[in-house]
């Protein structure tokens, strides 16, 4: 019930934004029965495009240091709440964008079968998307969602419709048997819309934050850490991480 209320609020918000005069596109996934992306000049494939897009090669930056941005991956068992294959874009399509960098947010609603906490965590790691789409990369910086699209990809017709299709394809391929449905929401060019969407998604953020706080607390107990400060400002963070890696490797053995 709680998930239903949250998702309904987000859908109502997008409809209200459209009614207020903002541009909203709605696409349906163009994957065929074999989950293959058809009619695209750009290529996708698991771990086939581990490219670093340099500044001089960049045609468009999404989010970043001085822009509003967010990424939310929300896996839920209530797959009936998710409109599989739907791609919603509040903002401009790529071919209508004239700025070199824009505000950008992305939400993935993922319907799943029964999953362990480890599998749910894996769904939220986006490196496989960054490594699976030609001309697209996700940069890793704290508290920012930052992507780059290469000039060559733009010349080949890169669009948010294509990006949504590619994300759905990669999730269905990598997590076959776990992922039942995927819905994608993009917001760009409207900073106020991004801020409001983040507020409306606060329930999801608070759940994730509480979950990680619990994990950190458990870890600190495990290594007998009694410092009052948080891990992010701890002067012994690197040493602690090294100890953690040793323990993880030992468990795997």
Buried (B, 14 or more C-beta within 10 A) or exposed (E): EEBEEBBEEBEEBBEEBBEEEBBBBEBEBBBEEEBEBEEBEBBBBEEEBEBEBEEEBBBBBBBBEEBBBBBBBBBBEBBEBBBBBBBBBBBBBBEEBEEEBBBBBBBBBBBBEEBEEEBBBBBBEBEBBBBBBBBBBBBEEEEBBBBBBBBBBBEBEBBBBBBBBBBBBBBBBBBEEBBBBBBBBBBBBBBEBBBBBBEBBEEBEEEEEEEEEEEBEEBBEEEEBEEEEEBEEBEEEEEBEEBEEEEEEEEEE
